[in-house]
């Protein structure tokens, strides 16, 4: 059985997306992980998807995320992270960006275990 992909835009890497991309207007942004089997259906379908790994990329995404939030009509932010400590950097960057943007935007965090279970 072939599953349909739910990705709405490309690219998804935070470093590559233009901060003023038109698809951010009215978006509910998800920062993502891949271990969860129902990930596409639960988190990607109908959402703009960004991917980043602060540990591997060696960057603080808060500046880029702040610019994206400031320049667009973002409706909500969902951070989907793994339970491992290094994923805390992505959550921290998103929360910092929300604060630095000067906007009040609802946000939530979902945590996925290393064996693919949702911990929330």
MIVOLO-503984 format. One record per residue (C-alpha): residue number from 1; residue in one letter; x, y, z. Coordinates in steps of 0.25 Angstrom, whole numbers. Last residue first. Layout:
residues N
<k: NUM; r: A; x: X; y: Y; z: Z>
...
This chain:
residues 120
<k: 120; r: X; x: 8; y: 54; z: 99>
<k: 119; r: X; x: 19; y: 43; z: 98>
<k: 118; r: X; x: 16; y: 40; z: 84>
<k: 117; r: X; x: 23; y: 26; z: 81>
<k: 116; r: X; x: 34; y: 24; z: 71>
<k: 115; r: X; x: 44; y: 16; z: 78>
<k: 114; r: X; x: 53; y: 28; z: 81>
<k: 113; r: X; x: 41; y: 35; z: 87>
<k: 112; r: X; x: 33; y: 46; z: 80>
<k: 111; r: X; x: 30; y: 59; z: 88>
<k: 110; r: X; x: 20; y: 69; z: 84>
<k: 109; r: X; x: 21; y: 84; z: 87>
<k: 108; r: X; x: 11; y: 95; z: 86>
<k: 107; r: X; x: 9; y: 109; z: 81>
<k: 106; r: X; x: -1; y: 120; z: 80>
<k: 105; r: X; x: 5; y: 133; z: 74>
<k: 104; r: X; x: 6; y: 146; z: 82>
<k: 103; r: X; x: 15; y: 155; z: 73>
<k: 102; r: X; x: 28; y: 163; z: 77>
<k: 101; r: X; x: 36; y: 154; z: 69>
<k: 100; r: X; x: 47; y: 152; z: 80>
<k: 99; r: X; x: 37; y: 144; z: 88>
<k: 98; r: X; x: 33; y: 134; z: 77>
<k: 97; r: X; x: 47; y: 133; z: 72>
<k: 96; r: X; x: 52; y: 129; z: 86>
<k: 95; r: X; x: 41; y: 119; z: 87>
<k: 94; r: X; x: 45; y: 113; z: 74>
<k: 93; r: X; x: 60; y: 113; z: 77>
<k: 92; r: X; x: 58; y: 106; z: 90>
<k: 91; r: X; x: 49; y: 95; z: 84>
<k: 90; r: X; x: 60; y: 93; z: 74>
<k: 89; r: X; x: 71; y: 93; z: 84>
<k: 88; r: X; x: 63; y: 83; z: 92>
<k: 87; r: X; x: 65; y: 73; z: 81>
<k: 86; r: X; x: 79; y: 71; z: 87>
<k: 85; r: X; x: 73; y: 65; z: 100>
<k: 84; r: X; x: 67; y: 53; z: 93>
<k: 83; r: X; x: 51; y: 52; z: 94>
<k: 82; r: X; x: 50; y: 55; z: 79>
<k: 81; r: X; x: 43; y: 68; z: 75>
<k: 80; r: X; x: 31; y: 72; z: 69>
<k: 79; r: X; x: 29; y: 87; z: 70>
<k: 78; r: X; x: 15; y: 93; z: 66>
<k: 77; r: X; x: 14; y: 108; z: 63>
<k: 76; r: X; x: 1; y: 115; z: 61>
<k: 75; r: X; x: -5; y: 125; z: 52>
<k: 74; r: X; x: 7; y: 131; z: 45>
<k: 73; r: X; x: 4; y: 144; z: 37>
<k: 72; r: X; x: 18; y: 146; z: 32>
<k: 71; r: X; x: 30; y: 155; z: 32>
<k: 70; r: X; x: 32; y: 155; z: 47>
<k: 69; r: X; x: 30; y: 140; z: 49>
<k: 68; r: X; x: 40; y: 137; z: 38>
<k: 67; r: X; x: 50; y: 147; z: 43>
<k: 66; r: X; x: 49; y: 141; z: 57>
<k: 65; r: X; x: 51; y: 127; z: 51>
<k: 64; r: X; x: 63; y: 131; z: 44>
<k: 63; r: X; x: 69; y: 138; z: 57>
<k: 62; r: X; x: 64; y: 126; z: 66>
<k: 61; r: X; x: 71; y: 115; z: 57>
<k: 60; r: X; x: 84; y: 115; z: 66>
<k: 59; r: X; x: 94; y: 108; z: 57>
<k: 58; r: X; x: 103; y: 95; z: 58>
<k: 57; r: X; x: 96; y: 88; z: 47>
<k: 56; r: X; x: 97; y: 74; z: 54>
<k: 55; r: X; x: 93; y: 79; z: 68>
<k: 54; r: X; x: 83; y: 90; z: 64>
<k: 53; r: X; x: 76; y: 80; z: 55>
<k: 52; r: X; x: 66; y: 86; z: 46>
<k: 51; r: X; x: 53; y: 83; z: 38>
<k: 50; r: X; x: 42; y: 92; z: 34>
<k: 49; r: X; x: 28; y: 88; z: 30>
<k: 48; r: X; x: 16; y: 96; z: 26>
<k: 47; r: X; x: 3; y: 90; z: 30>
<k: 46; r: X; x: -9; y: 83; z: 23>
<k: 45; r: X; x: -4; y: 69; z: 25>
<k: 44; r: X; x: 10; y: 70; z: 32>
<k: 43; r: X; x: 7; y: 67; z: 47>
<k: 42; r: X; x: -4; y: 56; z: 48>
<k: 41; r: X; x: -4; y: 50; z: 34>
<k: 40; r: X; x: 10; y: 51; z: 31>
<k: 39; r: X; x: 15; y: 47; z: 45>
<k: 38; r: X; x: 7; y: 34; z: 46>
<k: 37; r: X; x: 19; y: 25; z: 48>
<k: 36; r: X; x: 26; y: 35; z: 58>
<k: 35; r: X; x: 41; y: 34; z: 56>
<k: 34; r: X; x: 42; y: 46; z: 46>
<k: 33; r: X; x: 44; y: 59; z: 54>
<k: 32; r: X; x: 39; y: 72; z: 51>
<k: 31; r: X; x: 37; y: 87; z: 53>
<k: 30; r: X; x: 23; y: 90; z: 49>
<k: 29; r: X; x: 18; y: 104; z: 45>
<k: 28; r: X; x: 3; y: 108; z: 45>
<k: 27; r: X; x: 3; y: 117; z: 32>
<k: 26; r: X; x: -6; y: 129; z: 29>
<k: 25; r: X; x: 5; y: 135; z: 20>
<k: 24; r: X; x: 16; y: 125; z: 21>
<k: 23; r: X; x: 14; y: 120; z: 7>
<k: 22; r: X; x: 18; y: 133; z: 1>
<k: 21; r: X; x: 32; y: 132; z: 5>
<k: 20; r: X; x: 37; y: 144; z: 13>
<k: 19; r: X; x: 48; y: 137; z: 21>
<k: 18; r: X; x: 53; y: 129; z: 9>
<k: 17; r: X; x: 55; y: 115; z: 13>
<k: 16; r: X; x: 69; y: 108; z: 11>
<k: 15; r: X; x: 74; y: 109; z: 25>
<k: 14; r: X; x: 61; y: 104; z: 32>
<k: 13; r: X; x: 62; y: 92; z: 23>
<k: 12; r: X; x: 48; y: 89; z: 18>
<k: 11; r: X; x: 50; y: 93; z: 3>
<k: 10; r: X; x: 40; y: 90; z: -2>
<k: 9; r: X; x: 25; y: 92; z: 1>
<k: 8; r: X; x: 12; y: 85; z: 5>
<k: 7; r: X; x: 17; y: 71; z: 9>
<k: 6; r: X; x: 6; y: 61; z: 11>
<k: 5; r: X; x: 12; y: 49; z: 4>
<k: 4; r: X; x: 1; y: 39; z: 0>
<k: 3; r: X; x: 3; y: 25; z: 5>
<k: 2; r: X; x: 6; y: 13; z: -4>
<k: 1; r: X; x: 0; y: 0; z: 0>
